[in-house]
Amino acid sequence: MANSTKEALADALRQMMKVKPIDKITVKDIVEVCGVNRQTFYYHFDDVDDLLEWVFEDDAERVLPKEVVYEHWLEDVMTFMDYLENNSDFTLNVYNSNSRLYMLRYLKAKMKACIESFAVIVSEGKNIERQDFEFITEFYATCAIGFISQWMDAGMQMPREMMRERILKVMDQSVENIINRFAEQMKRE
């Protein structure tokens, strides 16, 4: 029952976000759409931002990859873009609100975890320092989120195939190459 109530509140939030900016949505708005009382809302969430955070977590668990698999890394990375595009009303509403930084930090953490899972495979058997490994994964996660931010700034207008092609050009073999460069440098030292 508790999870279905949370899901109903999340659905109400999503409905409200189609007609109102997230910064203007109140608990009163959500409970009216959902048909529950304020006490029920506050039993599950502290405020609208807490509900928004739960929506991110729930969506991530259901939709976003937890790791990037070497054999189909592009599809795994594109899952992030697909999620954002398929939920563009929600995404752009949050992006254009005071919650933008939270959303970008959240997506970056998820993206970094995926890139780390890929980089672990690529760096297997190579002598690379942990701080260099961390730098590489942070670099690629930051680049990905920067690209996603630009895409959202433009209203997500770039066609999916063009985006896929550009990501492929930039990312193909790049993580492997940079890890190899850091490993080669370690050999010389």
C-alpha positions in Angstrom: 0.0 0.0 0.0 2.8 2.5 0.9 4.5 2.1 -2.4 1.3 2.5 -4.4 0.6 5.7 -2.4 4.1 7.0 -3.2 3.5 6.1 -6.9 0.1 7.9 -6.9 1.8 11.0 -5.4 4.5 10.8 -8.0 1.9 10.5 -10.8 0.1 13.5 -9.4 3.4 15.4 -9.4 4.1 14.5 -13.0 0.5 15.6 -14.0 1.0 18.9 -12.3 4.4 19.4 -14.0 2.6 19.3 -17.4 0.8 22.5 -16.5 2.9 24.2 -13.8 6.6 24.8 -13.1 8.0 22.5 -10.3 8.9 25.6 -8.3 5.2 26.6 -8.2 3.8 23.2 -7.3 2.6 22.9 -3.7 1.7 19.9 -1.5 -1.9 21.2 -1.7 -1.8 20.9 -5.5 -0.4 17.3 -5.3 -2.9 16.0 -2.7 -5.8 17.5 -4.6 -4.8 15.8 -7.9 -4.1 12.6 -6.0 -7.2 12.6 -3.9 -5.4 12.1 -0.5 -5.0 14.4 2.5 -1.9 16.4 3.4 -1.2 14.1 6.3 -0.9 11.2 3.9 1.6 13.2 1.8 3.7 14.1 4.9 3.6 10.5 6.1 5.7 9.6 2.9 7.6 12.8 2.0 8.9 15.9 3.8 8.1 18.3 0.9 7.7 18.5 -2.9 11.5 18.3 -3.3 11.6 15.1 -1.3 8.9 13.6 -3.6 10.9 14.8 -6.7 14.0 13.1 -5.3 12.0 9.9 -4.8 10.8 10.1 -8.4 14.4 10.3 -9.6 15.4 7.3 -7.5 12.4 5.2 -8.6 12.9 6.0 -12.3 16.6 5.3 -12.1 16.0 1.9 -10.5 13.5 1.0 -13.1 15.0 2.6 -16.3 18.7 3.6 -16.1 21.5 1.1 -16.4 23.5 0.5 -13.3 26.6 -0.3 -15.3 27.8 0.0 -18.9 28.5 -3.3 -20.6 31.5 -3.2 -22.9 29.7 -5.0 -25.8 26.9 -2.5 -26.0 28.2 0.6 -24.2 26.5 3.0 -26.7 23.1 1.6 -26.0 23.7 1.8 -22.3 24.8 5.5 -22.5 21.9 6.3 -24.8 19.5 4.9 -22.2 20.1 8.1 -20.3 19.3 10.3 -23.3 16.2 8.1 -24.1 14.9 8.5 -20.5 15.3 12.3 -20.6 13.7 12.6 -24.1 10.8 10.2 -23.3 10.1 12.3 -20.2 10.9 15.6 -21.7 8.0 17.5 -20.1 9.2 16.4 -16.7 12.9 16.7 -17.5 12.7 20.2 -18.9 10.4 21.4 -16.1 13.0 20.3 -13.5 15.9 21.5 -15.6 14.3 25.0 -15.9 13.7 25.2 -12.1 15.6 25.7 -8.9 16.1 21.9 -8.9 18.3 21.9 -11.9 21.5 21.4 -10.0 20.1 18.5 -8.0 19.0 16.8 -11.2 22.3 17.3 -12.9 24.3 16.1 -9.9 22.0 13.1 -9.7 22.4 12.2 -13.3 26.1 12.8 -13.1 26.5 10.4 -10.2 24.5 7.7 -12.1 26.5 8.4 -15.3 29.8 8.2 -13.4 28.9 4.9 -11.8 28.2 3.5 -15.3 31.4 4.9 -16.7 33.3 3.4 -13.8 31.9 0.0 -14.5 33.0 0.3 -18.1 36.5 1.7 -17.1 37.0 -1.2 -14.7 36.7 -3.7 -17.6 38.9 -1.6 -19.9 41.6 -1.1 -17.2 41.8 -4.7 -16.2 45.4 -5.9 -16.2 46.8 -2.4 -16.6 48.8 -0.6 -14.0 46.8 2.6 -13.4 46.8 4.6 -10.2 43.4 5.0 -8.4 43.6 8.8 -8.5 44.1 8.6 -12.3 41.2 6.2 -12.7 39.0 8.6 -10.7 40.1 11.5 -12.8 39.2 9.7 -16.0 35.8 8.6 -14.8 35.0 12.1 -13.4 36.2 13.7 -16.7 33.9 11.6 -18.8 30.9 11.9 -16.5 31.4 15.7 -16.4 31.6 15.8 -20.2 28.5 13.7 -20.6 26.5 15.9 -18.2 27.8 19.0 -20.0 26.5 17.7 -23.3 23.2 16.8 -21.7 22.9 20.3 -20.3 23.5 21.8 -23.7 21.0 19.5 -25.2 18.4 20.5 -22.6 19.3 24.2 -23.0 18.3 23.8 -26.6 15.0 22.2 -25.6 16.2 18.7 -26.6 15.8 19.5 -30.2 18.8 17.6 -31.6 17.5 14.5 -33.4 18.3 11.2 -31.6 20.3 9.8 -34.5 22.5 12.9 -34.8 23.1 12.7 -31.1 24.0 9.0 -31.2 26.4 9.6 -34.1 28.2 12.4 -32.3 28.5 10.5 -29.0 29.9 7.5 -30.9 32.5 9.7 -32.6 33.6 11.2 -29.4 33.4 8.2 -27.1 34.4 5.3 -29.3 37.7 3.9 -28.0 38.3 7.1 -26.0 38.0 5.7 -22.5 40.3 2.8 -23.6 42.8 5.2 -25.2 43.1 7.5 -22.2 43.4 4.6 -19.7 46.2 3.2 -22.0 48.0 6.5 -22.0 47.9 6.7 -18.2 49.0 3.1 -17.9 51.9 3.8 -20.3 53.0 6.8 -18.3 53.1 4.6 -15.2 55.4 2.1 -17.0 57.8 4.9 -17.9 58.0 6.3 -14.3 
